Amino acid sequence: MIKNNLRDFIETVIDNKYISAEDVKKLQRDILEDGIMTRLEAEALLALDRTLDTHESWGPALTVLVVDFVVWSLRPTGVVTNDDAMWLTTALDVGGPTETAMNIVYAILDETQNVDVALLDFIMRGRQHARMHRLAA
């Protein structure tokens, strides 16, 4: 379930086709002051990352929100289980990994005591995807 104020935020930024610096501040201070609470909320925010133009503050803010959720809110804390890693990498990989998606996974590696191999596999696929796009350009 997504909280009503988060749903309103999502509808507003979709209508605007842009996430501004003010939107990021509002999200952090007023809407998700306690962080992401569900996978559905995380998925909705990750979808915005893939589909909207954003202010430069969006990527770092989203990274912190997702890392805090995955590493510190899900149980056991400090560990990314296979189930959580499979869910996250699927959510991050829709349409190919974005720069923010890669930053999220690297930040998770920095914060955890133990991660599932699915996250490492995601990093390898992301690097390969980036390399192929550089060669095609």
Secondary structure, 3 states (H helix, E strand, C coil): CCCHHHHHHHHHHHHHCEECHHHHHHHHHHHCCCCCCCHHHHHHHHHHHHHCEECCCHHHHHHHHHHHHHHHHCCCCCECCHHHHHHHHHHHHCCCCCHHHHHHHHHHHHHCCECCHHHHHHHHHHHHHHHHHHHHC
